[in-house]
Amino acid sequence: MQRDQAETLALRALTYIAQDEDRMGRFMALSGLGPDDLRTRISDPGFLGGVLDHLLGYEPDLLAFAEEAEIDPAIVARARATLPGANPDW
């Protein structure tokens, strides 16, 4: 997977998270980020990797996102591996 494809998928994932108040609240609580942080970091590949980490860390959201995006959930892990900060064991 190319980096631009991974970034696009991460932006789609962030949109998915933001569409639900509970999902967004959980993301912000676990990440420690506020709305201003999101706006300033949205183009940061490391941040986008963190968005994918968030989905990968909670299977119900991962599966729901994959279903909505009509992709295999494994694609999220492949996209994550492309972005900075990925665990090299993936």
N, C-alpha and C positions, 0 to 999 in steps of 0.2 A: 504494500500500500504506500502511495506517495504521501509526503507530509501535508500537502495542501488538501488531499482527500481526508486525511485524519483530522485536520483542523476543521474542515467543513462538517464532518460527522460530530465532532465535539460541540460545535455551535448548534447543530440540530439537537444534540443531547441537552444542552443548556436551555434551549427553547422548550424542550419537553419538560424539563424540571420546572421551569418558570411558569408553565401553564397551570400548575396546581399549587395552591397556597401551602398545603402540608409538605409537599416535596420540596418546594423552595425554602420553606422555613427550616426543614431538616438540613438541606444543603448549606444554608447560611450558618446555622448553628454549628454544624460539624466543621465547616471550613473556617469559621471565625471571621468571615467577610461580611461587609455591609454593602448596601446598594451602590455607594460611591466606589467601593473597591471593585465591584463587578464592572462598572462602566469603564474604569481606567485599565483594567486587566484583560478585558475581553479579547484583545488581539495578541495577548501573550501566550505563546505556545506551551509554556510550562503550566500556566493556569488552565488552559484547555485540556492538558493532560490530567490535571487534577479533577476536572469535570468528569472525565472518563473513569478515573479512579473511583470517584464517588459512585457512579453507576455500577462499576464492577464490584464494589464493596457491599452492594445491597441487591441481591438477586431479584426480588420482586420488581423493583424499578428497572433493572437491566432487561428482564424478560418483557415487561410492558413496553419499554422503549423499543426494543427490537421488533416486537410485534407491530407497533404503530409505524415504525420506519420500514417495515417489511424487509428486515435483514436478519441474518443469523447472528445470535448474540456473540459468537466468536469473533465476528468482525470488529466489535467494540474493543476486544482485547488486542486484536492486530493493530487497530488504529492507535491504541494506547502505547503499544511498543514502538511506534513510529515517532512519538512526541518526546520532548526532553523530560528527563526525570523518571523514565520507565525503569521498572525492575528488570535487570538483565536476564533474570531467570525465566521470564515469560517467553 
